[in-house]
Amino acid sequence: MNQLPITAVPARRTYRWLLAIPFVWQAALAPAINDVAWTPFGLPFPMLWQMAGIVLTSVVIALVFRLDRAQGIEDEEAAFIAATSAAQATEDAQ
């Protein structure tokens, strides 16, 4: 009987759902923000909301990046690159 080798199952990375926060911030909450008349620092509030969204997005991406590094994603990526480059080399040789 041919059996496939058992490989390690990658850890669940549920923290990547944090990347949905900027989308919700920009897309889902924009209609509610458009009617705010408050003008902090002389700027329209929707403009300030967008700028805050840029900062929030940067923070969330940095957090997910650090969590990925803590989970060992770099080793997983290196193994993937090695496997795909080896497969590419065999295809090129044929």
C-alpha positions in Angstrom: 0.0 0.0 0.0 1.4 3.4 -0.9 1.0 5.9 1.8 1.8 9.5 1.6 4.4 10.7 4.1 3.0 12.5 7.2 4.0 16.1 7.2 3.8 18.5 10.0 0.5 20.4 10.1 1.1 24.1 10.2 -0.1 25.9 13.3 -3.4 27.7 13.0 -2.8 31.3 12.5 -6.1 32.8 13.6 -4.4 36.1 14.5 -4.3 36.8 10.7 -8.0 37.8 11.1 -6.6 41.0 12.5 -6.0 42.0 8.9 -9.7 42.4 8.5 -9.8 45.3 10.9 -8.5 47.9 8.5 -11.0 46.7 5.8 -13.9 47.1 8.3 -12.5 50.5 9.4 -12.4 51.8 5.8 -15.3 50.1 4.1 -18.0 49.3 6.7 -17.7 52.4 8.9 -17.2 55.0 6.2 -21.0 55.6 5.7 -21.4 56.3 9.4 -18.4 58.7 9.4 -19.4 60.7 6.4 -22.1 62.5 8.3 -19.9 63.7 11.2 -19.6 67.5 11.2 -16.9 67.8 13.8 -13.7 69.4 12.3 -10.7 68.6 14.6 -7.5 70.5 13.7 -9.5 72.3 11.0 -9.8 69.1 9.0 -13.0 67.4 7.9 -13.6 64.4 10.2 -13.8 61.9 7.3 -10.3 63.0 6.2 -9.0 62.6 9.7 -10.7 59.2 9.9 -8.9 58.1 6.7 -5.5 59.2 8.1 -6.2 57.4 11.3 -7.0 54.3 9.3 -3.6 54.5 7.6 -1.9 54.5 10.9 -4.1 51.7 12.2 -3.4 49.6 9.1 0.3 50.0 9.6 0.1 48.9 13.2 -2.0 45.9 12.4 0.3 44.8 9.6 3.4 45.2 11.9 1.6 43.2 14.6 0.8 40.3 12.2 4.3 40.4 10.9 5.8 40.0 14.4 3.3 37.3 15.3 4.3 35.4 12.0 7.9 35.7 12.9 7.2 34.3 16.4 5.3 31.4 14.9 8.3 30.5 12.6 6.8 31.5 9.3 10.3 32.3 7.9 11.3 28.6 8.2 8.1 27.6 6.4 8.7 30.1 3.6 12.3 28.9 3.2 11.1 25.3 2.9 8.5 26.3 0.3 11.1 28.2 -1.7 13.5 25.3 -1.6 10.8 22.9 -2.7 9.5 25.0 -5.5 13.0 25.9 -6.8 13.9 22.2 -6.8 10.8 21.4 -8.8 11.5 24.2 -11.2 15.1 23.0 -11.7 13.8 19.5 -12.6 11.3 20.9 -15.1 14.0 23.0 -16.7 16.3 20.0 -17.0 13.7 18.0 -19.0 
